[in-house]
Amino acid sequence: MEENENQQTLQTQQTVEQKKKSKLPVLVAILFVVSLILIMFWAGYFLGNFNAKHNSQGKNGNTILTQSVIGKAEGIQEVIEQYYLEEEDVEKVQEGVYKGMLEALGDPYSVYYTKEEYEEFQQSYEGEYCGIGAVLTQNADTGIITIVRPFEDSPAAKAGMETDDILYKVEGEEVTGQDLSSVVAKVKGVEGTKVNLVVMRDGKEIEMNVERKTISIPTVESKMLEDNIGYIQIAEFDEVTVAQWEKAYETLTNQGMNSLIVDLRDNPGGGLDVVAKILDTICPEGVVVYHENKYGQREEYTSDEEHKIEIPMVVLVNGNSASASEIFAGAVKDYGIGTLIGTTTYGKGIVQQMIGLKDGSAMKVTISKYYTPSGVCIHKKGIEPDITLEFDSEAYKKDKTDNQLNRALEELKSK
């Protein structure tokens, strides 16, 4: 009886073990599926959060387009659609968002360009555009836009525009404080059309309707002065400037030039690569300028020993000589190949890069600081001339006497 009970118990235990073994694969499968679901859930949660954070972050980790910002923008859009009285210009609002992102950086040199504005910028840089023919500059602190000079025989000159006029309104809209590139784009337009401008002169408003024409920018003008002293004025450093400089320099050399005056007064700047190429024609072997970005990466522009100026040189500068003009003046001063005469330069020692976007628009963004060959960054400081001399505007208005140019002639004659 006891043996039968033991056998029965053993059989019962074996049956239970068999049942456990038969259920084990099912349990393992269920656990595997549950684990897989949990892994996928947490992976999705992590990746979702990662993308939400990093899709709107720069390399420095600063979040710009957070979900809350995007949500707020959508909320503003809903309010506009529901309550705004007039018909909204969707494209204009979108462009305003892009412009606002760059304006909020607080850097007047970082700018968003629409497709049309970018095309006009490229035309100007290439040396030809349709406009009024005047060089403009803007005070970084006040936002006031001033006429540096109207080109000779240009529509601006014929309309009576003068140096130092303040551009106050374009088509009835006040432009003080607006981005200079945007204002320039408003002044430009189709050839033969007219643009209504208001300038301020001696505290009075002067209205003029100026006809737009195709302007070939004369970036370089040259002539031979007394005692075989050559004179080259560079209005700005555009794509066409290198060839114009080389032609002017060669012409004066062939005419027997024994010394040179380079006039960079009121030159607002231009391309870094352009001024570097020109410096290569006059500087000794070595670095003419270099710039560094926020990661400490350096890019150098150099000159070789093939070309080097061998005659005395004076460079005229003033408070409107900026950017590429200061690169030129800084290299001349550091290498001691010329004398600077005039007043302290503007003090723009930062470099911008134009970045085209897929839809034809573009961004101009400040990417680095530049340094003169001796390692000096002149941003917000400017370059002090070797001989400081204020321009006598009254004498110039009276009989076209240029006291700074005359001082340059004296300096070269003494050498």
C-alpha positions in Angstrom: 0.0 0.0 0.0 2.8 2.3 0.9 4.7 1.4 -2.3 1.6 2.1 -4.4 1.2 5.5 -2.7 4.9 6.3 -3.4 4.6 5.3 -7.0 1.4 7.4 -7.3 3.2 10.4 -5.7 6.2 10.0 -8.1 3.9 9.7 -11.0 2.0 12.9 -9.9 5.3 14.7 -9.5 6.5 13.6 -13.0 3.1 14.8 -14.4 3.5 18.2 -12.8 7.1 18.5 -14.0 6.0 17.6 -17.6 3.3 20.2 -17.4 5.8 22.8 -16.2 8.2 21.9 -19.0 5.4 22.1 -21.6 4.4 25.7 -20.4 8.1 27.0 -20.2 8.4 27.9 -23.9 5.2 29.8 -23.8 6.3 31.8 -20.8 9.6 32.6 -22.4 7.9 33.7 -25.5 5.5 36.0 -23.6 8.4 37.5 -21.6 10.4 38.1 -24.8 7.5 39.9 -26.5 6.8 42.0 -23.4 10.5 42.9 -23.1 10.6 43.8 -26.8 7.6 46.1 -26.4 9.2 47.8 -23.4 12.5 48.3 -25.2 10.7 49.8 -28.3 8.7 52.1 -26.0 11.7 53.4 -24.1 13.7 53.7 -27.3 11.0 55.7 -29.0 10.6 57.9 -25.9 14.4 58.6 -25.8 14.7 59.3 -29.5 11.6 61.5 -29.5 13.1 63.6 -26.7 16.5 63.6 -28.3 15.2 64.8 -31.6 13.0 67.4 -29.9 16.0 68.8 -28.1 18.7 68.5 -30.7 16.8 69.3 -33.9 16.5 72.9 -32.5 19.9 73.2 -31.0 23.1 74.7 -32.3 26.5 73.1 -31.8 26.9 75.0 -28.5 23.7 73.3 -27.2 21.6 76.5 -27.0 18.0 75.6 -27.7 16.3 78.0 -30.1 13.2 76.4 -31.6 11.9 74.5 -28.6 8.4 72.9 -28.7 7.1 75.8 -26.6 8.4 78.4 -29.1 6.9 76.5 -32.0 3.7 76.1 -30.1 3.6 79.8 -29.3 4.2 80.7 -32.9 1.3 78.5 -34.0 -0.9 80.2 -31.3 0.1 83.6 -32.7 -0.8 82.4 -36.2 -4.2 81.2 -35.0 -4.9 84.7 -33.5 -3.9 86.4 -36.7 -6.1 84.2 -38.8 -9.1 84.6 -36.4 -8.9 88.3 -35.5 -6.6 90.2 -37.8 -8.7 92.7 -39.8 -6.8 92.8 -43.1 -5.7 90.0 -45.4 -2.4 88.6 -44.2 0.5 88.3 -46.6 1.7 84.9 -45.6 5.0 85.0 -47.4 5.8 88.4 -45.9 5.1 87.2 -42.4 7.3 84.1 -43.0 10.1 86.3 -44.2 9.7 88.5 -41.2 10.2 85.5 -38.9 13.5 84.6 -40.6 14.7 88.3 -40.5 13.7 88.5 -36.8 15.8 85.5 -35.9 18.9 87.2 -37.2 18.0 90.7 -36.0 17.5 89.2 -32.4 21.2 88.3 -32.4 21.9 92.0 -31.8 24.6 91.9 -34.6 23.9 94.6 -37.3 26.1 92.6 -39.7 24.1 89.3 -39.5 21.2 89.6 -41.9 18.6 87.5 -43.7 18.2 88.2 -47.4 15.1 87.3 -49.4 15.7 85.7 -52.8 15.3 89.1 -54.5 17.6 90.9 -52.1 20.2 88.2 -52.5 20.2 88.5 -56.3 20.6 92.3 -56.0 23.5 91.9 -53.6 25.2 89.5 -56.0 24.8 92.0 -58.9 26.3 94.8 -56.8 29.2 92.7 -55.8 29.9 91.7 -59.4 30.2 95.4 -60.2 27.0 96.2 -62.0 23.4 96.8 -60.8 20.3 98.9 -61.6 20.0 101.8 -59.1 20.9 105.4 -58.5 24.7 105.3 -58.3 25.6 106.3 -54.7 27.6 104.8 -51.9 25.8 104.5 -48.6 27.0 103.9 -45.1 25.2 103.4 -41.8 26.1 104.4 -38.2 26.0 101.2 -36.2 24.8 103.0 -33.0 22.2 105.4 -34.4 21.1 103.6 -37.5 21.4 106.8 -39.6 22.2 106.1 -43.3 24.5 108.7 -44.9 25.4 109.3 -48.5 29.2 108.7 -48.7 29.3 109.9 -52.3 27.2 109.9 -55.5 29.1 108.5 -58.5 30.1 111.1 -61.1 27.3 111.5 -63.8 25.1 109.1 -61.9 21.3 109.5 -61.5 21.9 110.4 -57.9 24.4 113.2 -58.8 22.1 114.5 -61.5 19.2 114.6 -59.0 21.3 116.9 -56.7 22.3 114.3 -54.1 25.5 115.3 -52.2 28.1 113.8 -49.9 27.0 113.7 -46.3 23.3 113.9 -47.1 21.2 111.7 -44.8 18.9 109.3 -46.5 15.7 109.8 -44.5 12.9 108.2 -46.5 12.4 105.8 -49.4 9.0 105.8 -51.1 7.6 107.7 -48.1 8.9 105.2 -45.5 11.5 106.3 -42.9 14.5 104.1 -43.2 16.6 105.1 -40.2 17.5 102.0 -38.2 16.5 99.6 -40.9 19.1 97.1 -42.2 21.3 98.9 -44.8 21.2 96.0 -47.3 17.3 96.1 -47.2 17.3 99.8 -47.7 19.7 99.5 -50.7 17.4 96.8 -52.1 14.4 99.3 -51.9 16.4 102.0 -53.7 17.4 99.6 -56.5 14.8 98.5 -59.1 13.9 98.1 -62.7 15.8 100.4 -65.1 13.8 103.4 -66.2 11.6 103.4 -63.1 11.8 106.2 -60.5 12.3 106.0 -56.8 11.1 108.7 -54.4 13.7 109.7 -51.9 13.9 112.2 -49.1 17.3 113.3 -47.8 18.2 115.5 -44.8 20.7 118.4 -45.4 21.4 121.0 -42.8 18.3 120.1 -41.0 16.0 120.4 -44.0 14.1 117.7 -45.9 14.8 117.6 -49.7 12.6 115.4 -51.8 13.9 114.0 -55.1 12.6 111.5 -57.7 15.6 109.6 -59.1 15.4 107.5 -62.2 17.1 104.1 -61.9 19.7 103.2 -64.4 22.2 100.4 -64.9 25.3 101.3 -62.9 28.8 100.0 -63.7 30.6 100.6 -60.4 33.8 102.5 -60.9 35.6 101.0 -57.9 39.0 102.3 -58.9 40.0 105.7 -60.2 43.5 106.8 -61.0 45.6 109.7 -62.3 49.1 111.0 -62.3 49.7 114.0 -60.0 52.6 116.5 -59.9 56.2 115.2 -59.6 55.2 111.8 -61.0 53.2 110.9 -57.8 50.5 108.4 -58.7 47.0 108.5 -57.2 44.7 105.5 -56.9 41.3 105.8 -55.2 39.5 102.6 -54.3 35.8 103.2 -53.6 35.1 99.6 -52.4 36.5 96.1 -52.7 34.2 94.3 -55.2 34.8 91.4 -57.5 35.9 93.7 -60.3 38.3 95.7 -58.1 41.4 93.5 -58.5 41.5 93.8 -62.3 40.8 97.6 -62.0 43.6 98.0 -59.5 46.1 96.1 -61.5 45.3 98.1 -64.6 45.6 101.4 -62.8 48.8 100.4 -61.1 50.4 99.2 -64.4 49.3 102.3 -66.2 50.8 104.6 -63.7 54.0 102.6 -63.5 54.4 102.8 -67.3 53.9 106.6 -67.0 56.9 106.8 -64.7 55.3 106.8 -61.2 57.9 107.2 -58.5 55.6 107.3 -55.5 51.9 106.4 -54.8 48.9 107.7 -52.9 46.1 105.1 -52.2 42.9 106.8 -51.2 40.7 104.7 -49.0 38.6 107.5 -47.5 34.9 106.6 -47.3 35.6 103.1 -48.5 33.1 100.9 -46.7 34.9 97.6 -47.4 34.0 94.6 -49.4 35.4 91.1 -50.1 38.2 89.8 -47.8 39.6 87.7 -50.7 39.6 90.8 -52.9 41.7 93.0 -50.6 44.0 90.1 -49.9 44.8 89.7 -53.6 45.5 93.4 -53.9 47.8 93.3 -50.9 49.7 90.5 -52.5 50.7 92.9 -55.2 52.4 95.4 -52.8 53.3 93.5 -49.6 56.5 91.5 -48.9 56.3 87.8 -48.3 54.2 86.8 -45.3 50.7 86.9 -43.8 48.6 90.0 -44.8 45.6 89.2 -42.7 44.1 86.2 -40.8 40.8 85.5 -39.1 39.7 83.1 -36.3 36.3 81.6 -35.7 34.8 80.8 -32.3 36.5 77.4 -32.3 39.9 79.0 -32.6 40.4 77.8 -36.2 42.5 80.2 -38.2 42.6 81.0 -41.9 45.5 83.0 -43.2 45.9 85.1 -46.4 49.4 85.6 -47.5 51.6 87.4 -50.1 54.5 86.0 -51.9 57.9 87.6 -52.7 57.1 87.9 -56.4 55.5 91.4 -56.1 56.4 94.1 -53.5 56.1 97.8 -53.7 59.5 99.5 -54.0 58.4 103.1 -54.0 57.2 105.4 -51.2 53.5 105.2 -50.5 50.8 107.1 -48.5 47.4 105.7 -47.6 44.6 108.1 -46.9 42.0 106.9 -44.4 39.1 108.4 -42.3 36.2 107.3 -40.0 34.3 105.8 -42.9 37.2 103.5 -44.0 35.9 100.2 -42.8 36.4 96.4 -43.0 38.5 95.5 -46.0 39.9 99.1 -46.1 41.2 98.5 -42.6 42.7 95.2 -43.6 44.6 97.1 -46.3 45.6 99.9 -43.9 46.6 97.4 -41.2 48.9 95.4 -43.5 50.5 98.6 -44.8 51.1 99.8 -41.3 52.4 96.5 -39.9 54.9 96.0 -42.7 56.0 99.6 -42.7 55.6 99.9 -46.5 53.6 103.2 -46.3 52.4 106.1 -44.2 48.8 106.4 -43.0 47.4 109.9 -43.1 43.9 111.1 -42.0 41.7 110.1 -39.0 41.1 106.8 -37.1 39.3 104.2 -39.2 35.8 102.8 -38.5 36.7 99.8 -36.4 35.0 96.8 -38.1 37.2 93.8 -37.4 34.8 91.0 -38.0 34.2 88.8 -41.0 30.8 87.8 -42.5 30.0 84.8 -44.6 27.2 84.7 -47.1 25.3 81.3 -46.9 22.8 80.5 -49.6 19.6 78.6 -48.8 17.8 76.1 -50.9 14.9 78.5 -51.9 17.3 81.1 -53.2 17.4 83.3 -50.1 20.5 83.7 -48.0 22.0 84.6 -44.7 24.9 86.8 -44.0 26.4 85.7 -40.7 29.3 87.0 -38.6 31.7 84.0 -38.4 35.1 85.3 -37.1 37.3 88.2 -36.1 40.2 89.2 -38.3 43.7 90.3 -37.2 46.4 92.4 -38.8 49.7 90.7 -39.6 51.0 91.6 -36.1 48.0 90.0 -34.4 46.0 93.1 -33.6 42.2 92.9 -33.7 40.9 96.4 -34.4 37.1 95.7 -33.9 35.4 98.8 -32.3 38.9 100.4 -32.1 39.9 101.2 -35.6 43.4 102.0 -36.9 45.1 105.2 -35.9 47.0 106.9 -38.7 50.7 107.7 -38.5 49.8 111.4 -39.2 46.4 112.5 -37.8 44.8 115.3 -39.8 41.1 116.2 -39.9 39.5 116.9 -43.3 38.8 120.6 -43.8 35.3 120.4 -45.3 34.9 124.2 -45.5 38.0 124.6 -47.6 36.8 121.8 -49.9 33.4 123.4 -50.3 35.0 126.8 -51.0 37.5 125.8 -53.7 37.9 122.0 -53.7 41.1 122.2 -51.6 41.8 118.8 -50.2 44.1 119.4 -47.2 44.6 115.6 -46.5 45.6 115.0 -50.1 48.0 118.0 -50.0 49.6 116.7 -46.8 50.1 113.3 -48.6 51.8 115.1 -51.4 54.1 116.9 -49.0 55.0 113.7 -47.3 56.0 112.0 -50.5 57.9 115.0 -51.9 60.0 115.0 -48.7 61.0 111.4 -49.4 
